[in-house]
Amino acid sequence: MTAISTPLLALNNGVEIPALGLGVFQTPPEETRDAVRAALDAGYRHIDTAAAYGNEREVGEAIHGSAIDRSEVFVETKIWISDYGYDETLHAFEKSARKLDVEQIDLLILHQPLPSAFDRTLEAYRALETLLADGKVRAIGVSNFMVEHLTELLAQATVVPAVNQIECHPYFQQPDVQSLDAKHGILTQAWSPIGGITFYRDGDHGSTLDDSVIGATAKFHGRSPAQVMLRWGLQHGRSVIPKSTKPSRIAENIAVFDFELSDEQMTAIDALDTGRRGGPEPDAITLGAFGREIPEA
Ligand SMILES: NC(=O)c1ccc[n+]([C@@H]2O[C@H](COP(=O)([O-])OP(=O)(O)OC[C@H]3O[C@@H](n4cnc5c(N)ncnc54)[C@H](OP(=O)(O)O)[C@@H]3O)[C@@H](O)[C@H]2O)c1
C-alpha cells in the first residue's frame, strides 16, 4: 500500500496541521494501537484524541512504536470539563502529556464550554494560554463552542483559539458558528465528518451514509459516500477527523485527495442541512451530568 500524503492547513499562529486526521472517540483502548498504526501506515499524520476517551496512552504507544518520527505526527487532545480551572488544567496537561509520552502537545483544546460555570471555562483557557507561552503546546483551541460561548471567550482571551472543533456533517452544518470562526481566523474542525453521530446514536433522522444526494455523487465519482462527505468538508476548507477501527475504512477515508466535487455537487450537499444536531446540546453539559474523574497518568 502506498501511503497518501495529507495537505496541510495553516493555523492562525502559523503552525501547520494536516487537514485530515484520525479520530479515536469510542475506539476501545485495546483497539487503539492497531487503529493508529493502520492510520500511520496509510499516511495519516494527525491523530485526534481526548483525555475523556481513555486511550491517550495507546495513541502515544502506537506513535512511538512506529517508524515515523514523533515530530511528523500532529497530536491533538482535549481537556475534559472536570479538569477546568487554572491549576487543574495545567495539571490536566501533565496527565495527557505523560499518557501520550510527549514533551509537547501539538494542539490542546477545551472539550466543551461549561455554560453553567463559564468562569471555570475561562480559567481553563487561561491555562492553555500559559501552556502556549511556555512552549508546552504548539497551538490551543476549543470544541463545541457556539456563537455565544465563542463571543464571550473572545472578549476575555489574549490568544484567539486556533481551532473550534464542532459537529459538522451534511445534516448539521452550523453555518453561524462556522462564519464566526472564519471571521476570527479560527479553523473549523469537523467532528462526525461522515455523520457518525447520525448512525450510531438513535435519532430522528437517518444516516448520512444512506442519503440519496450523497449516494448519487459517490456513484458519479466512483467513490464511497464517506469519501464524498470528507471531500466536501475539505473543499470547504475544514479540517476533518474521521474515526474508524477498520484498516480498510481508515485507508478509504484518506483516499480523498485525487478527485474534486463540482460547485453544483458542493451546493447540493450544502442543501442537506437539517439544522438538527446529533450530539448533546452544549448548554446541557454540566459537571453534575457529565463530570467524571480523569485518572492520573
Ligand atoms: N469534540 C467532540 O465533542 C467530539 C465529538 C464526537 C467526535 N469527536 C471526534 O471526531 C472524530 C470523528 O467523529 P465520530 O467518530 O463521531 O464520527 P465519524 O468519523 O463521522 O464516523 C465514525 C463512524 O463511521 C464508521 N465509519 C468510518 N469510516 C467509514 C466508512 N468509510 N464507511 C462507512 N462507515 C465508516 C465508523 O465505524 P468503524 O470504526 O466500525 O469503521 C464509526 O461508526 C471522533 O473519533 C473524535 O476524534 C469529537
The ligand as an SDF file (V2000), in Angstrom:
LIG
                    3D

 48 52  0  0  0  0  0  0  0  0999 V2000
  -15.2140   17.2950   20.3030 N   0  0  0  0  0  0  0  0  0  0  0  0
  -16.2340   16.4710   20.4360 C   0  0  0  0  0  0  0  0  0  0  0  0
  -17.1310   16.6880   21.2620 O   0  0  0  0  0  0  0  0  0  0  0  0
  -16.2980   15.2700   19.5660 C   0  0  0  0  0  0  0  0  0  0  0  0
  -17.4890   14.5270   19.4930 C   0  0  0  0  0  0  0  0  0  0  0  0
  -17.5150   13.4200   18.6460 C   0  0  0  0  0  0  0  0  0  0  0  0
  -16.4000   13.0870   17.9040 C   0  0  0  0  0  0  0  0  0  0  0  0
  -15.2440   13.8100   18.0210 N   0  0  0  0  0  0  0  0  0  0  0  0
  -14.0170   13.4880   17.2450 C   0  0  0  0  0  0  0  0  0  0  0  0
  -14.3570   13.3390   15.8750 O   0  0  0  0  0  0  0  0  0  0  0  0
  -13.9980   12.0300   15.4470 C   0  0  0  0  0  0  0  0  0  0  0  0
  -14.9490   11.5470   14.3670 C   0  0  0  0  0  0  0  0  0  0  0  0
  -16.2870   11.6380   14.7870 O   0  0  0  0  0  0  0  0  0  0  0  0
  -17.2170   10.3660   15.0210 P   0  0  0  0  0  0  0  0  0  0  0  0
  -16.3830    9.2140   15.4430 O   0  0  0  0  0  0  0  0  0  0  0  0
  -18.2950   10.8210   15.9160 O   0  0  0  0  0  0  0  0  0  0  0  0
  -17.8960   10.1280   13.6130 O   0  0  0  0  0  0  0  0  0  0  0  0
  -17.4220    9.8270   12.1040 P   0  0  0  0  0  0  0  0  0  0  0  0
  -15.9530    9.8370   11.9770 O   0  0  0  0  0  0  0  0  0  0  0  0
  -18.2250   10.7310   11.2520 O   0  0  0  0  0  0  0  0  0  0  0  0
  -17.9810    8.3570   11.9060 O   0  0  0  0  0  0  0  0  0  0  0  0
  -17.4420    7.2700   12.5910 C   0  0  0  0  0  0  0  0  0  0  0  0
  -18.3400    6.0680   12.3400 C   0  0  0  0  0  0  0  0  0  0  0  0
  -18.3360    5.7560   10.9570 O   0  0  0  0  0  0  0  0  0  0  0  0
  -17.8680    4.4310   10.7260 C   0  0  0  0  0  0  0  0  0  0  0  0
  -17.0440    4.5350    9.5190 N   0  0  0  0  0  0  0  0  0  0  0  0
  -15.7880    5.0550    9.4110 C   0  0  0  0  0  0  0  0  0  0  0  0
  -15.3800    5.0830    8.1410 N   0  0  0  0  0  0  0  0  0  0  0  0
  -16.3990    4.5790    7.3980 C   0  0  0  0  0  0  0  0  0  0  0  0
  -16.5630    4.3640    6.0200 C   0  0  0  0  0  0  0  0  0  0  0  0
  -15.5920    4.6610    5.1520 N   0  0  0  0  0  0  0  0  0  0  0  0
  -17.7430    3.8320    5.6030 N   0  0  0  0  0  0  0  0  0  0  0  0
  -18.7330    3.5350    6.4840 C   0  0  0  0  0  0  0  0  0  0  0  0
  -18.6230    3.7340    7.8160 N   0  0  0  0  0  0  0  0  0  0  0  0
  -17.4730    4.2310    8.2650 C   0  0  0  0  0  0  0  0  0  0  0  0
  -17.1220    4.0640   11.9830 C   0  0  0  0  0  0  0  0  0  0  0  0
  -17.2070    2.6770   12.2680 O   0  0  0  0  0  0  0  0  0  0  0  0
  -15.9140    1.6990   12.3140 P   0  0  0  0  0  0  0  0  0  0  0  0
  -14.9740    2.2130   13.3510 O   0  0  0  0  0  0  0  0  0  0  0  0
  -16.5340    0.3910   12.6780 O   0  0  0  0  0  0  0  0  0  0  0  0
  -15.3320    1.7250   10.9340 O   0  0  0  0  0  0  0  0  0  0  0  0
  -17.9000    4.8300   13.0550 C   0  0  0  0  0  0  0  0  0  0  0  0
  -19.0770    4.1410   13.4250 O   0  0  0  0  0  0  0  0  0  0  0  0
  -14.0420   11.2110   16.7370 C   0  0  0  0  0  0  0  0  0  0  0  0
  -13.3950    9.9740   16.6500 O   0  0  0  0  0  0  0  0  0  0  0  0
  -13.3900   12.1720   17.6830 C   0  0  0  0  0  0  0  0  0  0  0  0
  -11.9890   12.1770   17.4960 O   0  0  0  0  0  0  0  0  0  0  0  0
  -15.2040   14.8990   18.8350 C   0  0  0  0  0  0  0  0  0  0  0  0
  1  2  1  0
  2  3  2  0
  2  4  1  0
  4  5  1  0
  4 48  2  0
  5  6  2  0
  6  7  1  0
  7  8  2  0
  8  9  1  0
  8 48  1  0
  9 10  1  0
  9 46  1  0
 10 11  1  0
 11 12  1  0
 11 44  1  0
 12 13  1  0
 13 14  1  0
 14 15  2  0
 14 16  1  0
 14 17  1  0
 17 18  1  0
 18 19  2  0
 18 20  1  0
 18 21  1  0
 21 22  1  0
 22 23  1  0
 23 24  1  0
 23 42  1  0
 24 25  1  0
 25 26  1  0
 25 36  1  0
 26 27  1  0
 26 35  1  0
 27 28  2  0
 28 29  1  0
 29 30  1  0
 29 35  2  0
 30 31  1  0
 30 32  2  0
 32 33  1  0
 33 34  2  0
 34 35  1  0
 36 37  1  0
 36 42  1  0
 37 38  1  0
 38 39  2  0
 38 40  1  0
 38 41  1  0
 42 43  1  0
 44 45  1  0
 44 46  1  0
 46 47  1  0
M  CHG  2   8   1  16  -1
M  END
$$$$
